[in-house]
Amino acid sequence: MPQTEVGICAWDEDVAGQRADTDPRVIEARQGAAQAHQQLHDLTTHHAHARAALRRSVGEGSSGAEARAAASHSRAAHARRTLAELEALPVTEAAQLIHDRAARAAVERITEDANRARAAEPTRWHSLSPVYPPGHERGIGPSL
């Protein structure tokens, strides 16, 4: 048994730790904590597998989410560039640029809608111009 106060404190802590390590309540609590940790790990793994299966069944794998995120980042970067461009212009020029881009976007939307309508009903939309074969097949041009 140590004789100094510091030595007695250290010895007391060591003895208390040894007694706690052999106490059945401490042993049982440690086993319970280990079981709870294992259950949490198993549950987390199960959750990750179930989530991946759900994404696959819905048709959205992680690559789909990543693609949407990349597209969002791209749109945000484009918006920041456009904003910087507009802020650099005088107000009247910026307003004209906005008006021109809106008109161009409207024309593009109308064109895309018309193309989709034509693709949906190819027999309804036909060319108004007759299609003729090349000239030599119609008897025009030099014969070989």
MOCOR-V106335 format. One record per residue. N is the residue number from 1. D_FIRST is the distance of its C-alpha to the first C-alpha in Angstrom with 2 decimals. Layout:
n	d_first
N	D_FIRST
N	D_FIRST
This chain:
n	d_first
1	0.00
2	3.83
3	6.59
4	9.50
5	11.15
6	11.93
7	8.59
8	7.47
9	10.90
10	10.81
11	7.78
12	9.70
13	12.87
14	11.97
15	11.13
16	14.27
17	16.29
18	15.65
19	16.67
20	19.62
21	20.76
22	21.11
23	22.63
24	26.34
25	27.53
26	25.99
27	27.40
28	30.74
29	30.85
30	30.26
31	33.00
32	35.28
33	34.77
34	35.58
35	38.67
36	39.78
37	39.42
38	41.55
39	44.10
40	44.39
41	44.96
42	47.57
43	49.30
44	49.47
45	50.97
46	53.44
47	54.43
48	55.14
49	57.30
50	59.15
51	59.82
52	61.22
53	63.40
54	64.72
55	65.62
56	67.43
57	69.31
58	70.40
59	71.40
60	69.05
61	66.68
62	64.25
63	67.03
64	69.25
65	66.69
66	66.12
67	69.88
68	70.29
69	67.50
70	69.15
71	72.50
72	71.06
73	69.56
74	72.92
75	74.81
76	72.45
77	72.89
78	76.66
79	76.63
80	74.72
81	77.26
82	80.15
83	78.73
84	78.31
85	81.89
86	83.27
87	81.40
88	82.91
89	86.46
90	88.63
91	88.74
92	92.23
93	91.49
94	88.22
95	90.13
96	92.79
97	90.20
98	88.53
99	91.96
100	92.94
101	89.71
102	90.04
103	93.64
104	92.66
105	89.86
106	92.35
107	94.81
108	92.12
109	91.06
110	94.70
111	95.24
112	92.15
113	93.24
114	96.73
115	95.39
116	93.20
117	96.23
118	98.34
119	95.72
120	95.42
121	99.21
122	100.64
123	104.02
124	104.61
125	104.13
126	106.53
127	107.94
128	111.17
129	112.34
130	113.92
131	112.24
132	114.69
133	114.12
134	114.35
135	117.87
136	118.86
137	118.32
138	120.73
139	123.44
140	122.83
141	122.35
142	123.40
143	123.64
144	122.28
